[in-house]
Each structure stands twice: as C-alpha cells, then as structure tokens.
Amino acid sequence: MFVIGYARVSTANQREEGTIEIQQNALREYAKSKRYVLNQIFSDDGISGGLENRPGLVELFDYLECNKNVDAVLIFKLDRLARDLYIQEHLIRKLEDHNVKLISLKEPELDSSDPMRKAFRQFMGIVSELEKAFITMRLSAGRLNKAEKGGYAGGGIPLGYKAQEKQLSLDIEKSETIKLIFSLRSSGMNFRSISIYLNKNGITTARNRKWYAGTVKYILENPIYRGKLQYKGINTVNRALSIV
C-alpha cells in the first residue's frame, strides 16, 4: 500500500503533545510494521486545530491532486487532523473524493465503530445534498428569470456572439461569418456547398474546426440569429442580438 502521513502539534498544547518528531517517528514505525510504502510526511508544527494557516495540510491535498496512486493518509490521532468533529468529517470527505482512506494509529476502527460518528457522517451527506439542491434551485430560478427578460440564460456561446459578465453581445468580426452563411443560402447554395466554400476560404467554426453540411444547417436553423431566444419553453425576442 502506498501512503503518505500527516502530523500536527498546536502551540497551546505542545507540552501535552510532545514534539512533531514523536508523531513523525510513530507514523514511520507503523508504516514499517504494516509494510506500507510511506513516501512523505506533511507537517504543521505549532498550528491551531482550525483550517486557517495549515500549509502542511494544503501541501498534502496538493500532493494528492498530482499523485493518484496514494491509497491512504496516516495520522497519529484523529484530533491531530482537527479537534472539531465537523472539520474532521469535512476533511475525511475530502480524502474520500480522492479515493484515499484515512488511517489513525490511535483509532483503528475509524470507519464505522463509532455510531455517533457514522450518524454524523450520514447527516453531513444529507446536508451536502441539500446544499447542492439549493444551489441548483437558485441557479435555475435565476436563469429562468433572466430568460423571461430576454437575457442569455446559459449554454454554449453561438458563433457570432461573445459573453461578457454573463451577458451575450455581438462579436462584430465573427458575426460576418453568420451573415455570409445566410447570404450564400439565399443565393441558392445547399448546405454541403456552403461548407465547402467556407473551408476553402479558411473560415472555421466556433471551435476552430472544419465546416460540414450539418453544421451549416444548425446555423441556419438557430433562431438566435434572428434575435429569438429559447430556454426551457420560454421564448423571447431580443432585437439587439439579431444578426440577420
């Protein structure tokens, strides 16, 4: 098993906790006894139990972002991670997001032996889901309100437009491509012929790719180029966004 360690001693309780080296040595001995590969130990020496000013903890999570082969994080005792239960569970969930297990030398049954901890963890999961639902609700309501007022409610930025401060406006240069496509269509050219013309003249799509008949068809049928916006059944007209 590939593991990393974390040790912390707070200034206020340094006499009680001993030095940071005591924890570090204990982590090394434990890893050796279990035949774990302990690559690195991150430490916060003389740091409080809150999340403010914890450079060692920040480095640990940065390490996890770049090293996906870590199986677990070793700690001497759970309160070395944090004294506050809420912060403990928050950090445990963060580790779980990285598929990393937390192993405590002093609490070997950390995962499920404590029913209160298990209940709290489940409660936190419910709170997290409610928080996500609340954010989604607010975003949806905000977008619907914006759409009803003829504003841009989100999604991909169509060719010919640009988004600034969540507002859609005309891109003068790229809107010329839209005008050209509609003009070629009006002259009697089919979708495929238009795509060939655009590719031959070095004109690219919104994603800087080649044109195809289907892409041209999508442009010609998109109501936004006539200033008509559609979002979840809401239809509005915004003449300022009309290109043709």
Residue pairs with C-beta under 8 A, 6 or more apart in sequence:
1 34
1 36
1 37
1 71
1 72
2 36
2 37
2 39
2 69
2 70
2 71
3 31
3 36
3 37
3 38
3 39
3 70
3 71
3 72
3 73
3 74
3 103
4 38
4 39
4 40
4 41
4 42
4 60
4 63
4 70
4 73
4 74
5 24
5 27
5 28
5 31
5 38
5 40
5 41
5 42
5 73
5 74
5 75
6 41
6 42
6 43
6 56
6 57
6 60
6 73
6 74
6 75
6 80
6 81
7 20
7 23
7 24
7 27
7 41
7 42
7 43
7 44
7 56
7 75
7 76
7 80
8 20
8 23
8 43
8 44
8 45
8 47
8 54
8 56
8 57
8 80
8 81
9 17
9 18
9 19
9 20
9 23
9 44
9 45
9 46
9 47
9 80
10 17
10 46
10 47
10 48
10 49
11 46
11 47
11 48
12 48
14 46
17 23
20 43
20 45
23 43
23 76
23 80
24 41
24 43
26 76
26 105
27 38
27 41
27 74
27 75
27 76
27 105
28 38
28 41
30 36
30 74
30 105
31 37
31 38
31 74
32 38
36 72
36 74
38 74
39 70
40 63
42 56
42 57
42 59
42 60
42 63
43 56
44 54
44 55
44 56
44 57
47 53
47 54
47 56
49 79
49 82
49 83
49 84
49 87
50 82
50 84
50 87
51 57
51 82
51 87
57 91
60 73
61 94
63 70
64 70
64 95
64 98
64 100
65 98
68 98
70 98
70 100
71 100
71 101
72 100
72 101
72 102
72 103
73 95
73 100
73 101
73 102
73 103
74 103
74 105
75 81
75 102
75 103
75 104
75 105
76 104
76 105
76 106
77 104
77 105
77 106
77 107
78 88
78 104
78 106
78 107
78 110
81 87
81 88
81 91
81 102
82 88
82 91
85 117
85 120
86 124
89 117
89 120
89 121
89 124
90 124
91 102
92 102
92 121
93 121
93 124
93 128
95 101
95 102
102 110
103 110
104 110
112 118
143 153
143 154
143 231
144 153
144 231
144 232
144 234
146 152
146 153
147 153
147 229
147 231
147 232
147 234
147 236
148 234
148 236
149 236
150 229
150 236
150 237
150 238
151 167
151 168
151 229
151 238
152 163
152 166
152 167
152 168
152 229
153 229
153 231
153 232
154 231
156 206
157 163
157 168
157 206
158 206
158 222
158 224
158 225
159 174
159 177
159 178
159 205
159 206
159 219
160 170
160 171
160 174
160 175
160 177
160 178
160 225
160 243
161 168
161 169
161 170
161 171
161 174
161 175
161 224
161 241
162 168
162 169
162 170
162 171
163 169
168 241
169 240
169 241
170 240
170 241
170 243
174 206
175 243
177 198
177 203
178 219
178 225
178 243
178 244
179 243
179 244
180 198
180 203
181 194
181 198
181 216
181 219
181 220
182 220
182 225
182 244
184 193
184 194
184 197
185 194
185 220
189 197
190 213
191 213
191 214
191 216
191 217
191 220
192 213
192 216
194 211
194 213
194 216
195 210
195 211
195 212
195 213
195 215
195 216
196 211
198 211
198 216
199 210
199 211
203 211
204 210
204 211
205 211
205 215
219 225
223 229
223 230
224 241
225 242
225 243
225 244
226 242
226 243
226 244
227 237
227 238
227 239
227 240
227 241
227 242
228 235
228 236
228 237
228 238
229 235
229 236
229 237
229 238
229 241
